[in-house]
Amino acid sequence: MTQSSNPINQSGANSLSTGDDASDSPCIGVCTTLYDEVCQGCGRTLNEVSNWVFFSQAEKDVVWQRIRADGTAMRFQRQAKDSKSVDI
């Protein structure tokens, strides 16, 4: 068996844990909806999470715009923290 000529990117650039903007989904793998209908990890509603794979790109873009404008999900708190660490 031979190895593929395409090496696996292990930088974590598209990792759930980094909450990067290059990802198709806002998911960061921290799913929690305590006492409300919005995931505290990514900022999407339960309907948006469960139907994400069926959304058109335009529908996804609308959700991304809303959750970025809100900015309260853990995904954005991690990004802000990571960017401050880089600036130091």
ABEGO torsion letter per residue (X at the ends): XBBBABBBBAAGAABAAAGBAABABABAGBBBABGBABBAAAGBBAAAAAAAAABBAAAAAAAAAAAAAAGABAAAAAAAAAAAAAAX
